[in-house]
Amino acid sequence: MRIAVLSDIHSNLEALSRVVSRLRLLRVDKVICLGDVVGYGASPSECCRLVRETAEVTLLGNHDAAASGRMDYGFYYEGARHALDWTASQLDPRELEWLRGLPYAHRLGDAGFCHGSPLDPPEYAYVLASEQARELLPHLDWLPKVTFIGHSHLCKSFALGAPDQVEDVSGTVLSLEPERKYVVTAGSVGQPRDGDPRACFVVYDSGEERVTWHRVSYEVEAAARRITEAGLAPNFARRLFLGV
């Protein structure tokens, strides 16, 4: 089975549309979205609709939780709070209800899916470095073969093994070894932060035990212009050009 894993779309319709077009060419069997459909960008309603049409499973990201009233975001910085307030005002009641009903985690066979760290999905903890991946080692027996996460907008991934092995295995193609378990960060469709501004997603081939990262160019200027015209923080537009 070939499963496409999308994450951190952040209301970027231009990026999401190009990714969906690529998925049709790749002929994947399932699409799973790890959350943060909304936030930062200027097309929240359109992205909700397209994700609902495309993904078999969508999880609750922290921005989805905040915009739909499932999480307090008073501690977010001003620009992010304003974007979430604006996002909530743009979504109709059915879209808000859909976001509020999204689950925190999902499991399909020997693959797990959540927005942040799998240890406590509602906490939305990051797994950015080996030190954070090491916290998963006591839970190896409970973890599936591979866990897909988002949240960081990066492509950092880790191989875990007993008794105390953590290895950074980031790359464009990852072959899963039978004796280890993996945490794979899917990158970001709508707001990459790894220095590459192209939309990013992964395809997991469960038969081949292989994960492949895909990058897709899109109309960055159009997405940035929407953000500016909506009166959202200018840095949300600028960072799209840089991938930071």
N, CA and C of each residue as an Amber inpcrd file, in Angstrom:
protein
   732
   0.8490000  -1.2000000   0.0000000   0.0000000   0.0000000   0.0000000
   0.8810000   1.2450000   0.0000000   0.4950000   2.2020000  -0.7980000
   1.2240000   3.4750000  -0.8750000   0.3680000   4.5710000  -0.2300000
   0.8880000   5.1380000   0.8420000   0.1650000   6.1270000   1.6370000
   0.8800000   7.4640000   1.5350000   0.1770000   8.4870000   1.0700000
   0.7270000   9.8390000   1.0770000   0.4160000  10.4820000   2.4190000
   1.4140000  11.1240000   3.0000000   1.2660000  11.7790000   4.2990000
   1.5470000  13.2640000   4.1220000   0.5170000  14.0770000   4.3820000
   0.6100000  15.5300000   4.2770000   0.5520000  16.1380000   5.6620000
   1.2010000  17.2800000   5.8340000   1.1300000  17.9610000   7.1240000
   1.3450000  19.4540000   6.9380000   0.8460000  20.2120000   7.8990000
   1.1330000  21.6440000   8.0140000   0.8780000  22.3880000   6.6990000
  -0.3750000  22.3400000   6.2910000  -0.8170000  23.0270000   5.0800000
  -0.9470000  24.5240000   5.3380000  -1.4490000  24.8780000   6.4850000
  -1.5160000  26.2640000   6.9450000  -2.1800000  27.1970000   5.9430000
  -3.3580000  26.7750000   5.4700000  -4.2100000  27.6460000   4.6520000
  -3.5270000  28.1290000   3.3840000  -2.5960000  27.3440000   2.8650000
  -1.8930000  27.6940000   1.6320000  -2.5210000  26.8970000   0.4890000
  -3.5130000  27.4800000  -0.1430000  -4.2570000  26.7860000  -1.1870000
  -3.3970000  26.5050000  -2.4130000  -2.5250000  27.4490000  -2.7700000
  -1.6850000  27.2490000  -3.9510000  -0.7920000  26.0240000  -3.7780000
  -0.1860000  25.8800000  -2.6050000   0.6790000  24.7260000  -2.3550000
  -0.1270000  23.4330000  -2.3030000  -1.2390000  23.4550000  -1.6000000
  -2.0570000  22.2520000  -1.4580000  -2.5860000  21.7850000  -2.8080000
  -3.0230000  22.7060000  -3.6400000  -3.5660000  22.3280000  -4.9460000
  -2.5180000  21.6250000  -5.7920000  -1.2890000  22.1260000  -5.7800000
  -0.2230000  21.4920000  -6.5500000   0.1110000  20.1010000  -5.9880000
   0.0900000  19.9720000  -4.6750000   0.3640000  18.6710000  -4.0650000
  -0.7200000  17.6680000  -4.4510000  -1.9670000  18.0790000  -4.3980000
  -3.0600000  17.1740000  -4.7720000  -2.9250000  16.7290000  -6.2200000
  -2.5210000  17.6450000  -7.0810000  -2.2960000  17.2710000  -8.4810000
  -1.1740000  16.2540000  -8.6020000  -0.1120000  16.4180000  -7.8270000
   0.9790000  15.4510000  -7.8530000   0.5230000  14.0910000  -7.3300000
  -0.3230000  14.0870000  -6.3210000  -0.8000000  12.8190000  -5.7680000
  -1.5680000  12.0160000  -6.8110000  -2.3090000  12.7050000  -7.6580000
  -3.0410000  11.9980000  -8.7130000  -2.0780000  11.2880000  -9.6600000
  -0.9560000  11.9270000  -9.9570000   0.0360000  11.3130000 -10.8320000
   0.7250000  10.1350000 -10.1450000   0.9190000  10.2400000  -8.8360000
   1.5980000   9.1770000  -8.0920000   0.6900000   7.9800000  -7.8270000
  -0.6100000   8.1790000  -7.9490000  -1.5850000   7.1040000  -7.7780000
  -1.4230000   6.3880000  -6.4270000  -1.4310000   7.1730000  -5.3680000
  -1.3330000   6.5870000  -4.0370000  -2.6700000   5.9400000  -3.6610000
  -2.6180000   5.0200000  -2.6900000  -3.8220000   4.3060000  -2.2700000
  -4.6090000   5.0760000  -1.2100000  -3.9120000   5.7880000  -0.3480000
  -4.5550000   6.5440000   0.7260000  -3.8070000   7.8510000   0.9380000
  -4.5280000   8.8330000   1.4620000  -3.9250000  10.1000000   1.8630000
  -4.2930000  10.3520000   3.3160000  -3.2890000  10.6350000   4.1220000
  -3.5040000  10.9630000   5.5350000  -2.8860000  12.3310000   5.7990000
  -3.6540000  13.2030000   6.4310000  -3.1970000  14.5470000   6.7730000
  -2.9380000  14.6090000   8.2730000  -1.7500000  15.0690000   8.6410000
  -1.3490000  15.0970000  10.0470000  -1.7880000  16.3610000  10.7740000
  -2.4890000  17.2480000  10.1070000  -3.0430000  18.3960000  10.8110000
  -2.3760000  19.7180000  10.4820000  -2.8520000  20.7590000  11.1460000
  -2.5650000  22.1510000  10.8280000  -2.9740000  22.4470000   9.3870000
  -4.2190000  22.1510000   9.1280000  -4.8240000  22.5260000   7.8510000
  -4.8950000  24.0470000   7.7480000  -5.1310000  24.7170000   8.8750000
  -5.3320000  26.1680000   8.8840000  -4.2270000  26.8530000   9.6790000
  -4.3270000  28.1930000   9.7370000  -3.3490000  29.0060000  10.4490000
  -2.3250000  29.6070000   9.5040000  -1.9120000  30.8500000   9.7690000
  -0.8790000  31.5760000   9.0350000  -1.3360000  32.0600000   7.6550000
  -1.8840000  31.1740000   6.8330000  -2.2200000  31.5130000   5.4600000
  -3.6100000  32.1010000   5.3130000  -3.9700000  32.4110000   4.0500000
  -5.1670000  33.2130000   3.7900000  -6.3050000  32.4470000   3.1270000
  -6.2030000  31.1130000   3.0470000  -7.2690000  30.3400000   2.3910000
  -7.7430000  29.1900000   3.2750000  -8.1780000  29.4900000   4.4940000
  -8.5320000  28.3940000   5.4070000  -9.7360000  27.5840000   4.9560000
 -10.7720000  28.2490000   4.4850000 -11.9760000  27.5330000   4.0940000
 -11.7220000  26.6480000   2.8840000 -11.0360000  27.1800000   1.8910000
 -10.7360000  26.4180000   0.6890000  -9.8660000  25.2010000   1.0110000
  -8.9050000  25.3750000   1.9140000  -8.0310000  24.2570000   2.2750000
  -8.7920000  23.1900000   3.0630000  -9.6920000  23.6070000   3.9370000
 -10.5130000  22.6210000   4.6440000 -11.3030000  21.7740000   3.6510000
 -11.8980000  22.4230000   2.6790000 -12.6970000  21.6830000   1.7050000
 -11.8430000  20.7120000   0.8910000 -10.6670000  21.1680000   0.4440000
  -9.8280000  20.3150000  -0.3910000  -9.2340000  19.1580000   0.4140000
  -8.8810000  19.3940000   1.6520000  -8.3840000  18.2980000   2.4890000
  -9.4810000  17.2740000   2.7310000 -10.6820000  17.7370000   2.9900000
 -11.7930000  16.8020000   3.2120000 -12.0630000  15.9500000   1.9750000
 -11.8840000  16.5290000   0.7990000 -12.0870000  15.7860000  -0.4430000
 -10.9520000  14.8020000  -0.7190000  -9.7650000  15.0890000  -0.1920000
  -8.5630000  14.3530000  -0.5860000  -8.1280000  13.3090000   0.4310000
  -8.1670000  13.6630000   1.7100000  -7.5950000  12.8000000   2.7520000
  -8.6350000  11.8510000   3.3280000  -8.2570000  10.6200000   3.4980000
  -9.1300000   9.6390000   4.1450000  -9.1890000   9.8800000   5.6440000
  -8.0570000  10.3270000   6.2070000  -7.9640000  10.6340000   7.6370000
  -7.2690000  11.9810000   7.7860000  -7.8200000  12.8570000   8.6270000
  -7.1720000  14.1140000   8.9760000  -7.0960000  14.2060000  10.4930000
  -5.9250000  14.5870000  10.9990000  -5.7150000  14.7040000  12.4430000
  -5.7710000  16.1700000  12.8730000  -5.8800000  16.3620000  14.1630000
  -6.0210000  17.7040000  14.7400000  -4.6440000  18.2860000  15.0330000
  -4.2500000  19.3050000  14.2730000  -3.0400000  20.0570000  14.5940000
  -3.3220000  21.1250000  15.6220000  -2.2720000  21.7180000  16.1480000
  -2.4580000  22.7320000  17.1930000  -3.1680000  23.9690000  16.6560000
  -2.9000000  24.3570000  15.4140000  -3.5990000  25.5210000  14.8460000
  -5.0600000  25.1920000  14.5620000  -5.3360000  23.9660000  14.1540000
  -6.7260000  23.5450000  13.9780000  -7.4640000  23.5910000  15.3130000
  -6.7860000  23.1030000  16.3630000  -7.3880000  23.0960000  17.6920000
  -7.6570000  24.5190000  18.1750000  -6.6980000  25.4090000  17.9360000
  -6.8560000  26.7940000  18.3860000  -7.9820000  27.4950000  17.6320000
  -7.9920000  27.3750000  16.3180000  -8.9980000  28.0790000  15.5210000
 -10.4060000  27.5860000  15.7990000 -10.5390000  26.3090000  16.1820000
 -11.8700000  25.7370000  16.3940000 -12.3120000  25.7780000  17.8510000
 -11.4870000  26.3670000  18.7230000 -11.8790000  26.5200000  20.1170000
 -11.5350000  25.3560000  21.0170000 -10.6960000  24.4320000  20.5580000
 -10.3150000  23.2880000  21.3830000  -9.0280000  23.5190000  22.1590000
  -8.4120000  24.6810000  21.9930000  -7.1470000  24.9460000  22.6620000
  -7.0020000  26.4290000  22.9170000  -6.4800000  26.7800000  24.0860000
  -6.1800000  28.1740000  24.3930000  -4.8940000  28.5690000  23.6770000
  -4.9280000  29.6500000  22.9300000  -3.7190000  30.0930000  22.2420000
  -3.2910000  31.4810000  22.7000000  -3.6610000  31.8430000  23.9130000
  -3.2900000  33.1440000  24.4470000  -1.7960000  33.3420000  24.5780000
  -1.0330000  32.2540000  24.6520000   0.4170000  32.3490000  24.8010000
   1.1230000  32.4760000  23.4540000   0.4050000  32.3510000  22.3270000
   1.0210000  32.5230000  21.0170000   1.3960000  33.9980000  20.8280000
   2.3640000  34.2640000  19.9640000   2.7450000  35.6560000  19.7330000
   1.6530000  36.3630000  18.9220000   1.7100000  37.6800000  18.9150000
   0.5820000  38.4940000  18.4410000   0.1770000  38.1600000  17.0120000
   1.1500000  38.0190000  16.1030000   0.8180000  37.7520000  14.7180000
   0.0830000  36.4370000  14.5390000   0.5140000  35.4080000  15.2750000
  -0.1470000  34.1040000  15.1870000  -1.5390000  34.1580000  15.7850000
  -1.7020000  34.8890000  16.9010000  -3.0400000  35.0250000  17.5050000
  -3.9840000  35.7280000  16.5490000  -3.4990000  36.7960000  15.9380000
  -4.3470000  37.5180000  14.9930000  -4.7440000  36.6240000  13.8260000
  -3.7910000  35.8390000  13.3190000  -4.0990000  34.9410000  12.2050000
  -5.1430000  33.9070000  12.6030000  -5.0660000  33.3960000  13.8240000
  -6.0500000  32.4170000  14.2820000  -7.4230000  33.0560000  14.4770000
  -7.4620000  34.2670000  15.0270000  -8.7380000  34.9760000  15.1560000
  -9.3660000  35.1930000  13.7800000  -8.5420000  35.6330000  12.8410000
  -9.0280000  35.8800000  11.4840000  -9.5030000  34.5730000  10.8420000
  -8.7270000  33.4990000  11.0290000  -9.0960000  32.1930000  10.4730000
 -10.4590000  31.7550000  10.9800000 -10.6610000  31.8530000  12.2860000
 -11.9420000  31.4380000  12.8670000 -13.0970000  32.2330000  12.2780000
 -12.8490000  33.5070000  11.9800000 -13.9160000  34.3510000  11.4170000
 -14.2340000  33.9940000   9.9680000 -13.2940000  33.3230000   9.2720000
 -13.4880000  32.9770000   7.8730000 -14.1510000  31.6140000   7.6730000
 -14.1200000  30.7640000   8.6990000 -14.6570000  29.4060000   8.5760000
 -16.1450000  29.3930000   8.8870000 -16.9100000  28.6190000   8.1220000
 -18.3330000  28.5260000   8.4200000 -18.5570000  27.4860000   9.5260000
 -19.7360000  27.4340000  10.1200000 -19.9700000  26.5330000  11.2580000
 -19.6590000  25.0690000  10.9590000 -19.9220000  24.6200000   9.7380000
 -19.6500000  23.2200000   9.4020000 -18.1540000  22.9330000   9.3900000
 -17.3640000  23.8890000   8.9030000 -15.9060000  23.7100000   8.8890000
 -15.3370000  23.7240000  10.2950000 -15.8610000  24.6140000  11.1400000
 -15.4180000  24.6390000  12.5390000 -15.7870000  23.3410000  13.2520000
 -16.9750000  22.8470000  12.9890000 -17.4040000  21.5830000  13.5970000
 -16.5070000  20.4360000  13.1350000 -16.1440000  20.4290000  11.8540000
 -15.2570000  19.3910000  11.3440000 -13.9090000  19.4280000  12.0410000
 -13.3330000  20.6270000  12.1740000 -12.0480000  20.7480000  12.8550000
 -12.1480000  20.2940000  14.3070000 -13.2070000  20.6930000  14.9820000
 -13.3650000  20.3120000  16.3970000 -13.4690000  18.8020000  16.5710000
 -13.9390000  18.0950000  15.5640000 -14.1340000  16.6620000  15.6800000
 -12.9520000  15.8200000  15.2590000 -11.8440000  16.4470000  14.8400000
 -10.7000000  15.6750000  14.3560000  -9.9960000  14.9540000  15.5020000
  -9.4820000  13.7470000  15.2640000  -8.7590000  12.9980000  16.3000000
  -7.3220000  13.4800000  16.4300000  -6.6980000  13.1310000  17.5480000
  -5.2950000  13.4860000  17.7710000  -4.3380000  12.5180000  17.0890000
  -4.7250000  11.2730000  16.9310000  -3.8000000  10.2630000  16.4290000
  -4.5680000   9.2060000  15.6460000  -3.8220000   8.4490000  14.8620000
  -4.4060000   7.3870000  14.0440000  -3.3660000   6.2930000  13.8840000
  -3.8310000   5.0780000  13.7110000  -2.9180000   3.9610000  13.4600000
  -3.4880000   3.1090000  12.3350000  -2.6320000   2.7110000  11.4230000
  -3.0180000   1.8890000  10.2940000  -1.9650000   0.7990000  10.1410000
  -2.3240000  -0.4220000  10.5190000  -1.3540000  -1.5010000  10.4890000
  -0.1940000  -1.1850000  11.4180000   1.0280000  -1.2330000  10.8930000
   2.1970000  -0.9550000  11.7140000   2.7270000   0.4550000  11.4780000
   1.8270000   1.3740000  11.1200000   2.1880000   2.7790000  10.9560000
   1.3120000   3.6280000  11.8650000   1.9310000   4.5740000  12.5470000
   1.2030000   5.5020000  13.4120000   1.3000000   6.9100000  12.8590000
   0.3130000   7.7350000  13.2270000   0.2350000   9.0860000  12.6910000
  -0.2220000  10.0360000  13.7980000   0.4730000  11.1460000  13.9640000
   0.0380000  12.1990000  14.8940000   0.7190000  13.5010000  14.4810000
   0.2910000  14.6020000  15.0740000   0.8280000  15.8950000  14.6450000
   2.2070000  16.1440000  15.2470000   2.3420000  15.9690000  16.5620000
   3.6200000  16.1410000  17.2350000   4.0970000  14.8170000  17.7970000
   4.7940000  14.8730000  18.9230000   5.3160000  13.6520000  19.5290000
   4.1840000  12.6750000  19.8270000   4.4050000  11.3710000  19.5630000
   3.3540000  10.3910000  19.8390000   3.1560000  10.0900000  21.3160000
   4.0390000  10.5710000  22.1820000   3.9230000  10.2290000  23.6020000
   2.6670000  10.8180000  24.2220000   2.3100000  12.0300000  23.8570000
   1.1090000  12.6830000  24.3880000   0.6140000  13.6570000  23.3220000
  -0.0930000  13.1650000  22.3140000  -0.4460000  14.0000000  21.1620000
  -1.1020000  15.3360000  21.4990000  -1.9930000  15.4300000  22.5210000
  -2.5900000  16.7390000  22.8120000  -1.5970000  17.7940000  23.3050000
  -0.3990000  17.3600000  23.7120000   0.6060000  18.3180000  24.1780000
   1.3620000  18.9720000  23.0190000   1.3180000  18.3830000  21.8530000
   1.9850000  18.9240000  20.6700000   3.4660000  19.2140000  20.9240000
   4.1540000  18.2480000  21.5070000   5.5940000  18.3950000  21.7350000
   6.3510000  18.1660000  20.4350000   7.4610000  18.8630000  20.2730000
   8.2840000  18.7300000  19.0790000   9.2620000  17.5640000  19.2210000
   9.6080000  16.9690000  18.0890000  10.7210000  16.0310000  18.0210000
  11.6650000  16.5960000  16.9740000  12.5900000  17.4310000  17.4370000
  13.4680000  18.1790000  16.5440000  14.8740000  17.6200000  16.4890000
  15.2850000  16.9300000  17.5530000  16.6710000  16.5040000  17.6740000
  16.7350000  15.1500000  18.3640000  17.9420000  14.5790000  18.3690000
  18.1310000  13.2510000  18.9560000  17.7340000  13.2110000  20.4230000
  17.9460000  14.3170000  21.1220000  17.6040000  14.3420000  22.5510000
  16.1040000  14.1280000  22.7560000  15.3020000  14.7260000  21.9110000
  13.8540000  14.5430000  22.0400000  13.4280000  13.1660000  21.5420000
  14.0560000  12.6720000  20.4850000  13.7530000  11.3230000  20.0110000
  14.1270000  10.2800000  21.0670000  15.1450000  10.5470000  21.8460000
  15.5880000   9.6000000  22.8770000  14.5070000   9.3830000  23.9400000
  13.6420000  10.3650000  24.1280000  12.5640000  10.2150000  25.1120000
  11.5810000   9.1190000  24.7060000  11.6120000   8.7170000  23.4410000
  10.7180000   7.6710000  22.9640000  11.2480000   6.2690000  23.2360000
  12.5270000   6.1490000  23.5540000  13.1390000   4.8260000  23.7050000
  12.4590000   3.9360000  24.7400000  12.0430000   4.4640000  25.9140000
  11.3620000   3.5820000  26.8780000  10.0330000   3.0300000  26.3770000
   9.5450000   3.5490000  25.2470000   8.2330000   3.1590000  24.7300000
   8.3400000   2.3770000  23.4270000   9.5000000   1.7960000  23.1600000
   9.7110000   1.0970000  21.8920000   8.6980000  -0.0220000  21.6740000
   8.3950000  -0.7580000  22.7230000   7.4550000  -1.8760000  22.5620000
   6.0720000  -1.3950000  22.1360000   5.7180000  -0.2160000  22.5730000
   4.3900000   0.3400000  22.2800000   4.3350000   1.0220000  20.9170000
   5.4560000   1.5680000  20.4620000   5.4730000   2.3060000  19.2030000
   5.2960000   1.3710000  18.0130000   4.5950000   1.8250000  16.9650000
   4.5270000   1.0370000  15.7360000   5.8720000   1.0600000  15.0140000
   5.9530000   0.3300000  13.9280000   7.1950000   0.2810000  13.1640000
   7.6380000   1.6760000  12.7330000   6.7100000   2.4830000  12.2720000
   7.0340000   3.8340000  11.8360000   5.9280000   4.7740000  12.2860000
   6.3210000   5.9100000  12.8360000   5.3780000   6.9400000  13.2660000
   5.6370000   8.1980000  12.4590000   4.6110000   8.6910000  11.8030000
   4.7220000   9.9090000  11.0060000   4.2220000  11.0990000  11.8170000
   5.0240000  12.1540000  11.8570000   4.6560000  13.3590000  12.5880000
   4.8850000  14.5840000  11.6990000   4.3090000  15.7080000  12.1300000
   4.5290000  16.9890000  11.4670000   5.0120000  17.9970000  12.4810000
   4.3590000  19.1490000  12.5250000   4.5060000  20.1580000  13.5680000
   5.7590000  21.0190000  13.4140000   6.9130000  20.4230000  13.1380000
   8.1510000  21.2000000  13.0640000   8.3590000  21.8420000  11.7010000
   7.6470000  21.3800000  10.6760000   7.7990000  21.8450000   9.3010000
   9.1570000  21.4600000   8.7190000   9.8400000  20.5160000   9.3470000
  11.1490000  20.0400000   8.9070000  11.0270000  18.6410000   8.3280000
  12.1610000  18.0870000   7.9350000  12.2050000  16.7140000   7.4260000
  13.1590000  15.8680000   8.2720000  13.2930000  16.1900000   9.5510000
  14.1580000  15.4500000  10.4610000  13.4730000  14.1480000  10.8620000
  14.2120000  13.0370000  10.7450000  13.6520000  11.7350000  11.0970000
  14.7000000  10.9160000  11.8330000  14.2240000   9.9610000  12.6210000
  15.1060000   9.2370000  13.5270000  14.7930000   7.7510000  13.5230000
  15.8680000   6.9390000  13.6190000  15.7480000   5.5000000  13.7930000
  16.0410000   5.1740000  15.2490000  15.1760000   4.3650000  15.8580000
  15.2950000   4.0210000  17.2660000  15.5380000   2.5300000  17.3940000
  16.4400000   2.1570000  18.3120000  16.7000000   0.7510000  18.5530000
  17.1360000   0.5060000  19.9800000  16.9100000  -0.7100000  20.4640000
  17.3250000  -1.0700000  21.8090000  18.8460000  -1.2910000  21.8200000
  19.5190000  -1.0420000  22.9540000  18.9020000  -0.5430000  24.1860000
  18.8270000   0.9860000  24.2530000  19.7100000   1.6810000  23.5100000
  19.7590000   3.1330000  23.6660000  20.2420000   3.7820000  22.3720000
  19.6990000   3.3440000  21.2630000  20.1880000   3.7990000  19.9700000
  19.2170000   4.7960000  19.3360000  19.7390000   5.9580000  18.9890000
  18.9830000   6.9650000  18.2460000  19.8880000   7.4840000  17.1470000
  19.4190000   7.3930000  15.9150000  20.2200000   7.8480000  14.7810000
  19.3950000   8.7820000  13.9160000  19.9870000   9.9180000  13.5660000
  19.3640000  10.8280000  12.6080000  19.4750000  10.1990000  11.2260000
  18.3310000   9.9320000  10.6040000  18.3320000   9.2660000   9.3020000
  17.6320000  10.1270000   8.2520000  17.7400000  11.4180000   8.3850000
  17.0770000  12.3270000   7.4540000  17.6560000  12.1600000   6.0540000
  16.8150000  12.2970000   5.0570000  17.2300000  12.1780000   3.6670000
  16.0160000  12.2380000   2.7750000  16.1920000  12.0140000   1.4910000
  15.0700000  12.0740000   0.5630000  14.3870000  10.7260000   0.3850000
  15.1140000   9.6340000   0.6670000  14.5470000   8.2920000   0.6260000
  15.0490000   7.5300000   1.8380000  14.1530000   6.8460000   2.5160000
  14.4990000   6.1110000   3.7250000  13.9740000   4.6880000   3.6130000
  14.8840000   3.7140000   3.6930000  14.5050000   2.3030000   3.7230000
  14.4670000   1.8430000   5.1720000  13.3290000   1.2870000   5.5890000
  13.1430000   0.9120000   6.9860000  13.7690000  -0.4500000   7.2530000
  14.6470000  -0.4940000   8.2460000  15.3090000  -1.7400000   8.6210000
  14.4430000  -2.5010000   9.6170000  14.3910000  -3.8200000   9.5300000
  13.4450000  -4.5960000  10.3430000  13.6960000  -4.5200000  11.8410000
  14.9260000  -4.2850000  12.2630000  15.2370000  -4.3330000  13.6920000
  15.0810000  -2.9780000  14.3840000  14.6790000  -1.9610000  13.6420000
  14.5660000  -0.6300000  14.2450000  13.1620000  -0.0590000  14.0270000
  12.8340000   0.9690000  14.8330000  11.5900000   1.7010000  14.6660000
  11.9280000   3.1420000  14.3200000  10.9570000   3.8190000  13.7160000
  11.2610000   5.1040000  13.1020000  10.2320000   6.1670000  13.4630000
  10.7370000   7.3940000  13.6040000   9.8930000   8.5800000  13.6860000
  10.2330000   9.4360000  12.4720000   9.2590000   9.6450000  11.6120000
   9.4800000  10.3140000  10.3260000   8.6950000  11.6200000  10.3000000
   9.3910000  12.7280000  10.0970000   8.7430000  14.0270000   9.9930000
   8.4510000  14.3160000   8.5290000   7.1930000  14.6010000   8.2380000
   6.7340000  14.6540000   6.8510000   7.0140000  15.9670000   6.1450000
   7.5890000  16.9490000   6.8330000   7.7560000  18.2560000   6.2110000
   6.4440000  19.0140000   6.1830000   6.4180000  20.1110000   5.4570000
   5.2340000  20.9750000   5.4180000   4.7970000  21.2320000   3.9900000
   3.4980000  21.0870000   3.7500000   2.9370000  21.4460000   2.4460000
   2.9640000  22.9610000   2.2550000   2.4830000  23.6920000   3.2530000
   2.2060000  25.1090000   3.0510000   3.1660000  26.1000000   3.6220000
   4.1050000  25.6410000   4.4860000   5.0580000  26.5910000   5.0670000
   6.3380000  25.8600000   5.4740000   7.1180000  25.3490000   4.5040000
   8.3620000  24.6430000   4.8350000   9.3330000  25.5230000   5.6180000
  10.0970000  24.8870000   6.4920000  11.0760000  25.6180000   7.2980000
  12.4450000  24.9510000   7.2520000  12.7400000  24.2520000   6.1850000
  14.0280000  23.5740000   6.0640000  14.8990000  24.2080000   4.9880000
  14.5870000  25.4490000   4.6080000  15.3780000  26.1570000   3.6280000
  14.9780000  25.9020000   2.1900000  14.0080000  25.0500000   1.9660000
  13.5000000  24.7630000   0.6180000  12.0470000  25.2090000   0.5760000
  11.7140000  26.2480000  -0.1910000  10.3530000  26.7950000  -0.1610000
   9.3080000  25.9470000  -0.8610000   9.7060000  24.8880000  -1.5540000
   8.7410000  24.0530000  -2.2540000   7.8820000  23.2570000  -1.2580000
   6.6420000  22.9990000  -1.6220000   5.7580000  22.1800000  -0.7930000
   6.3660000  20.7890000  -0.6290000   6.1820000  20.2070000   0.5550000
   6.8030000  18.9250000   0.8690000   5.7700000  17.9520000   1.4370000
   5.8880000  16.6810000   1.0530000   5.0840000  15.6120000   1.6390000
   5.8410000  14.3030000   1.4570000   5.3690000  13.2320000   2.0880000
   6.0280000  11.9380000   1.9430000   5.0490000  10.9020000   1.4200000
   5.6120000   9.8680000   0.8130000   4.8510000   8.6890000   0.4260000
   5.4950000   7.4820000   1.0950000   4.6820000   6.7470000   1.8200000
   5.1290000   5.5470000   2.5120000   4.6400000   4.3330000   1.7480000
   5.5680000   3.5100000   1.2800000   5.2490000   2.2550000   0.6080000
   5.4130000   1.1410000   1.6300000   4.2850000   0.6540000   2.1490000
   4.3480000  -0.3410000   3.2230000   4.8500000  -1.6950000   2.7280000
   4.6620000  -1.9860000   1.4520000   5.1630000  -3.2320000   0.9050000
   6.6700000  -3.2330000   0.7560000   7.2020000  -2.1080000   0.2700000
   8.6490000  -1.9690000   0.0870000   9.3470000  -1.4890000   1.3560000
   8.5800000  -1.1110000   2.3790000   9.1370000  -0.5390000   3.6130000
  10.0680000   0.6330000   3.2740000   9.5110000   1.5850000   2.5310000
  10.3050000   2.7110000   2.0690000   9.4970000   3.9960000   2.1860000
  10.1570000   5.0610000   2.6170000   9.5560000   6.3920000   2.7170000
  10.2970000   7.3190000   1.7660000   9.5440000   8.0580000   0.9640000
  10.1380000   8.9780000  -0.0020000   9.5530000  10.3720000   0.1870000
  10.4260000  11.3600000   0.2840000   9.9880000  12.7580000   0.3730000
   9.8380000  13.3280000  -1.0210000   8.7790000  14.0840000  -1.2290000
   8.5080000  14.7150000  -2.5230000   8.4380000  16.2220000  -2.3300000
   8.9940000  16.9630000  -3.2820000   8.9070000  18.4230000  -3.2730000
   8.1760000  18.8770000  -4.5270000   7.3410000  19.9020000  -4.3650000
   6.5180000  20.4040000  -5.4590000   6.5840000  21.9320000  -5.4670000
   6.9480000  22.5010000  -6.5990000   6.9260000  23.9550000  -6.7430000
   5.4820000  24.4330000  -6.8850000   5.2220000  25.6400000  -6.4320000
   3.8840000  26.2210000  -6.5510000   4.0040000  27.7320000  -6.6740000
   2.8770000  28.3920000  -6.8470000   2.8560000  29.8430000  -7.0750000
   2.9980000  30.5770000  -5.7370000   4.2400000  30.7030000  -5.2820000
   4.5110000  31.3390000  -3.9960000   4.0140000  32.7800000  -3.9920000
   4.2200000  33.4830000  -5.0940000   3.8120000  34.8910000  -5.1500000
   2.3100000  35.0440000  -4.8980000   1.5140000  34.1460000  -5.4600000
   0.0630000  34.2290000  -5.2840000  -0.3270000  33.9670000  -3.8320000
   0.2970000  32.9620000  -3.2200000  -0.0090000  32.6570000  -1.8170000
   0.3950000  33.8090000  -0.9110000   1.5510000  34.3910000  -1.1730000
   2.0150000  35.5200000  -0.3640000   1.1120000  36.7340000  -0.5440000
   0.6720000  36.9690000  -1.7740000  -0.2150000  38.1110000  -2.0350000
  -1.5370000  37.9580000  -1.2820000  -2.0720000  36.7500000  -1.2280000
  -3.3110000  36.5310000  -0.4700000  -3.1210000  36.9000000   1.0050000
  -1.9740000  36.5230000   1.5620000  -1.6950000  36.8190000   2.9750000
  -1.6500000  38.3240000   3.1990000  -0.9560000  39.0130000   2.3260000
  -0.8400000  40.4710000   2.4580000  -2.1940000  41.1480000   2.3160000
  -2.9660000  40.7250000   1.3340000  -4.2770000  41.3330000   1.1100000
  -5.2470000  41.0590000   2.2470000  -5.0520000  39.9450000   2.9650000
  -5.9180000  39.6250000   4.0990000  -5.5510000  40.4050000   5.3530000
  -4.4290000  41.1290000   5.3150000  -4.0080000  41.9080000   6.4720000
  -3.3300000  41.0790000   7.5420000  -2.8420000  39.9020000   7.1770000
  -2.1170000  39.0590000   8.1270000  -0.6720000  39.5310000   8.2260000
   0.0580000  39.0070000   9.2090000   1.4220000  39.4700000   9.4620000
   2.2990000  39.3130000   8.2250000   3.0210000  40.3570000   7.8300000
   3.8360000  40.2960000   6.6070000   4.8780000  39.1830000   6.6110000
   5.3850000  38.8180000   7.7920000   6.4120000  37.7710000   7.8250000
   5.8610000  36.4180000   7.3860000   4.5400000  36.2100000   7.5150000
   3.9520000  34.9530000   7.0300000   4.0680000  34.8560000   5.5110000
   4.0270000  35.9870000   4.8460000   4.1960000  36.0080000   3.3920000
   5.6660000  35.8870000   3.0200000   6.5330000  36.6440000   3.6880000
   7.9520000  36.6540000   3.3200000   8.5850000  35.2790000   3.4740000
   8.2360000  34.5720000   4.5320000   8.9150000  33.3060000   4.7990000
   8.5990000  32.2500000   3.7360000   7.5020000  32.4020000   3.0140000
   7.1730000  31.4420000   1.9620000   8.2300000  31.4210000   0.8670000
   8.8360000  32.5590000   0.6090000   9.8540000  32.6480000  -0.4370000
  11.1660000  31.9930000  -0.0120000  11.3970000  31.9040000   1.2920000
  12.6780000  31.4540000   1.8210000  12.6580000  30.0340000   2.3540000
  11.4730000  29.5310000   2.6750000  11.3940000  28.2090000   3.2890000
  11.9420000  28.1950000   4.6980000  11.6050000  29.2220000   5.4830000
  12.0860000  29.3010000   6.8700000  10.9200000  29.5970000   7.8160000
